[in-house]
Amino acid sequence: MHEIEKLLTDYLNYLEIEKNRSPKTRENYEHYLKGFLASAKIKSPSDITDDAVRNFRIALARPVKDGPRRELKKITQNYYVIAIRNFLKYLAKRDIKTLSADKIELPRTPNRQISIIEYGDLERLLTAPNGSDLRSLRDRAILETFFSTGLRISELCSLGRYIDLERGEVTVRGKGDKLRVVFLSERAKKAIKNYLAKRSDADEAMFVSLSKARSTSSGQATIPKVIGRIIPRAVQRLVNFYRRKAGIADHVTPHQLRHQFATDLLMNGADLRSVQSLLGHSNISTTQIYTHITNKELREIHKSFHGRRRKN
């Protein structure tokens, strides 16, 4: 084992134990740092130089010719740089001689933009699962829960089955292991009740994966079996399936339903701080990405004052 590999393991353990970062954060940092160390052929801390980091960043910014990897988004490139900087800070804290983290500057990135679908498209998407079978009822409950709560996909997949539906309040553990309360609308509660009433298993997960229905020798379809907690990839495919079924041309993802949730609240008069709490954002600047499409005052100012001297 090279010296740098042992230091990397020490750093990842430090993140998880001393900094109390989540296993997912540890996994992400391991991915970014191993990618850097392997690409730059780093074997010891002294191998981490200005040139090594610069060449790695150039490689990240360019697609691989004749390879499967496309050009990485700027935000993804930043994740690599942030991981390298924090690793270097850790090495400096341990008095290990290497490149100073201050030598690495983060690139400026454009303000994050979001896209949402029209309300009519959203309504068609939410009602697209219209069957009475277990799969359709589950899918309807998933879509309604997304729009009602603004949950992240990982938070939705980790929900437990036994919640107080009458109160319509659910405590979730989000990023940074922080707890917050989200709320279920009447439509979401009804969809979940119908779905759970159809369940005959004892699995503790709220949303479960189901086996594919198969035809028996007599031509009847088998009843799908519960095969464990649903995973994020299955939810992504589910949303895309109903997006196409609803005839929506625009791309729709589970995270976009989180955007729809926040946008709907703000457009109906909710204040930014409340939406920040409901989304579980640690910094209100993250929530402010929604304000450019929900500012009613700007719309009214434009309507009242724009082009008043022009003749109809």
Secondary structure by P-SEA (a helix, b strand, c coil): ccaaaaaaaaaaaaaaccccccaaaaaaaaaaaaaaaaaacccccccccaaaaaaaaaaaaccccccccccccaaaaaaaaaaaaaaaaaaaaacccccccccccccccccbbbbbccaaaaaaaaaccccccaaaaaaaaaaaaaaaccccaaaaaaccccccccccbbbbbccccccbbbbbcaaaaaaaaaaaaaccccccccbbbbcccccccccccccccccccccaaaaaaaaaaaaaaacccccccaaaaaaaaaaaaaaacccaaaaaaaaccccccccccccccccaaaaaaaaccccccccc
